[in-house]
Amino acid sequence: MAYMEKDPFKLNFDSLDEFADFVSEVLQCPITIEDANHRLIAYSTHDERTDPARISTIIGRRVPEKVINNLWIEGVIPALLKSREPIRVKTLDKIGLGRRVAVSIWQKEEVLGFIWALEVEKPLNEKDLVLLKQAADAAKNKLLQHQARKNKKEEHFQEFFWKLLTGHFQSNKEIMDNFHNFQIPPASSFAVTVLQFEEDIINEEEKQASYLLQTNQSLKIALYTINHQYLILLISLHQIEQPLNKLNDFAETFVQKMEERFGVKSIKPAYSSIYSDYQKVEKAYREARTVLSMKEKFPSEIKEIHGYQNLGIYQFIDVLLEKRTNDDYENHALKKLLEYDDKHNSNLIESLDVFLNKDNNVKEAAKALNVHMNTLNYRLKRISEIGEINLKDPNQKMTLYLDLKLRKFKEG
C-alpha cells in the first residue's frame, strides 16, 4: 500500500496497539512502543519478523534489564534522552538484539517513551526516518493519557504505603484487603529500604530514581514513595534466595547507577530486617532509618554497612547510652586518657579507638593512623599504663570499645 499523504499518522486510533500495527504497515517492519521506563505499551502483531530481545520484551511486558544495561553502555539510551532524531542501533548478538532504529516520544522537554523499529529485511531510508519521527509525534497524546492514568493510580498506592509506614492499620486483614483492592500481590516476606539523597529529591531526580526502580529486575518493588530527601521502598522478597545479599546488591547497584548514569552522588542506602507480617512495616521503616542515623554518627565505621541486621552493637547504642546516663557512669580509663591527651596534646584516645576498630590488628591500625608499628606499640603500652588497662582482656576491651562509641554518639 502506498501512503502519499504528507503525514499518514494524523488519524484517529482506538488504541496504541492499533497505532503500532499501522506504523508497522507504513514502514514495513516490526514496531514496539515503550514508556519512558521501558515497559511495553504496544507492539505490532501481524508479522513474525523479530529477534530474541523483542520476544523477551513482549513476553515479560518490559525490556529485559540486560538489554537496557547494554543500551546504556553503548550510548543508545543517553542519546535517546537528548535527541529528537531517530537513533540507529547496531546489532548486539550477545543480548539477542538485531539492528533497529529508535526514536523518542517527546512532550515539550520530557521523554514520554520510545518507538523501536526493527530493520529485519532492509534498513530504513531517509523517508522512513521522517515517517518514524511523525509517528513519534502522533503517539504523544496517547502516551500522555497513559501517563495520566498511571499517575492517578500511583497517588492511591502512595497513600496506602504511608498508612503502612505509619502503622495506620489495625489488623492484617485490613492490610490484605487494601492489597487486593489495589491489585498488588502481597509477598510472603518483605523489607523496607530507604535511600537518603544529599538534598530534597527534585522532580528530575525523582524521574531518574523511578526509571531505575522500574527497569530493575533483580527485586520486585511493591510500593515506593518520596519524603524530602528520602526514597522509601517496600521490597518483595517472595521466594528470593539469600534475600539479605540480594537487598545489599540492589542498594549498592542503585547508588552506583544513579551516579554513573545521572551524576547523582553520595546517596546513602539502608534496609531493614526481613518480615512477613505487614503490620511490622512501620518497625521495618524505623530500622532502616536507624541505619541511616548510625551512618551519620559513625560515617567511617559503618560506611559499608547498609542492613539493620549487620549493625551489631550499633543497634543498641541509644539503649546503652540511656543506661550509662541513668547510672551516671564514667569510664575511669577513658577519663585518664582524655586528661593525658589534653595535657600533653597527644592522641592516645584516637589510637585506642582505631586499634579496637581494627580488631586489635596492630599492622592495620598503624596503617590507618599513618604511623610505624613500633610507634603504635609504644602508644598502646602507654595507654595500658595510664588507663590501667589490660589490652589482653576481652571484657575490658569490649567495655572500652562500647564506651568509645557512646562518647562519639553523644558528641555527634
C-alpha positions, 0 to 999 in steps of 0.5 A: 500500500502506498501512503502519499499523504504528507503525514499518514499518522494524523488519524484517529486510533482506538488504541496504541496497539492499533497505532503500532500495527499501522506504523508497522504497515507504513514502514514495513517492519516490526514496531514496539512502543515503550514508556519512558521506563521501558515497559511495553505499551504496544507492539505490532502483531501481524508479522513474525519478523523479530529477534530474541530481545523483542520476544523477551520484551513482549513476553515479560511486558518490559525490556529485559534489564540486560538489554537496557544495561547494554543500551546504556553502555553503548550510548543508545539510551543517553542519546535517546534522552537528548535527541529528537532524531531517530537513533540507529542501533547496531546489532548486539548478538550477545543480548539477542538484539538485531539492528533497529532504529529508535526514536523518542516520544517527546512532550515539550522537554520530557521523554514520554517513551520510545518507538523501536523499529526493527530493520529485519529485511532492509534498513530504513531510508531517509523517508522512513526516518521522517515517517518514524519521527511523525509517528513519534509525534502522533503517539504523544497524546496517547502516551500522555493519557497513559501517563495520566492514568498511571499517575492517578493510580500511583497517588492511591498506592502512595497513600496506602504505603504511608498508612503502612509506614505509619502503622495506620492499620489495625489488623492484617486483614485490613492490610490484605484487603487494601492489597487486593483492592489495589491489585498488588500481590502481597509477598510472603516476606518483605523489607523496607529500604530507604535511600537518603539523597544529599538534598530534597529529591527534585522532580528530575531526580525523582524521574531518574530514581523511578526509571531505575526502580522500574527497569530493575529486575533483580527485586520486585518493588511493591510500593515506593514513595518520596519524603524530602530527601528520602526514597522509601521502598517496600521490597518483595522478597517472595521466594528470593534466595539469600534475600539479605545479599540480594537487598545489599546488591540492589542498594549498592547497584542503585547508588552506583547507577544513579551516579554513573548514569545521572551524576547523582552522588553520595546517596546513602542506602539502608534496609531493614530486617526481613518480615512477613507480617505487614503490620511490622512495616512501620518497625521495618521503616524505623530500622532502616532509618536507624541505619541511616542515623548510625551512618551519620554518627559513625560515617567511617565505621559503618560506611559499608554497612547498609542492613539493620541486621549487620549493625551489631552493637550499633543497634543498641547504642541509644539503649546503652547510652540511656543506661550509662546516663541513668547510672551516671557512669564514667569510664575511669580509663577513658577519663585518664586518657582524655586528661593525658591527651589534653595535657600533653596534646597527644592522641592516645584516645584516637589510637585506642579507638582505631586499634579496637576498630581494627580488631586489635590488628596492630599492622592495620591500625598503624596503617590507618593512623599513618604511623610505624608499628613500633610507634603504635606499640609504644602508644598502646603500652602507654595507654595500658599504663595510664588507663590501667588497662589490660589490652589482653582482656576481652571484657575490658576491651569490649567495655572500652570499645562500647564506651568509645562509641557512646562518647562519639554518639553523644558528641555527634 
